[in-house]
Amino acid sequence: MPSVPQFRAARGLLGWSQTQLAKAAGLSPVTVKRFETAAGARVSDDAVAAMRQAIEAAGVEFTNGARPGVRLVGKLRAKLE
């Protein structure tokens, strides 16, 4: 599972606020805020999956391995280049 800093970085790449992520994921803004400020401790796995799906659908990929992070992929990357 991606880390909370990866989720914040993904929002940053997209230029999304917590409210925008919540809307895209079908969640309340309070859920996104709680996840990001409490290191995900009190948010369901389903909510995290919904946030991840919304971010990935918007064109950001979570990376893992030696250097966990995020990167632009697909249509969004093409629009920015």
C-alpha positions, 0 to 999 in steps of 0.5 A: 500500500502506498504511504501517506506521503505518496498520497500527498505527493500524488495530490500535488502532481494533480493539483488536487485539494483534499476536497477534490480527492474526496469528490473523485473517490466518492468520500467525505473530505473529512475522511481524506483529511483524517487519512493524511493527518493520522497516517491512515490509522482510522480510515478503512481499507475500502476508503484508501482503495477508493482514493488510490483508484481515483488518483490512478484514474487521473494519471498518477502511478504509485511506485515502490521498491528502493525509491517509493514515490509517484509519477505521471503516466498516461494521458495526464503526462502527455498533456503536460509534455 
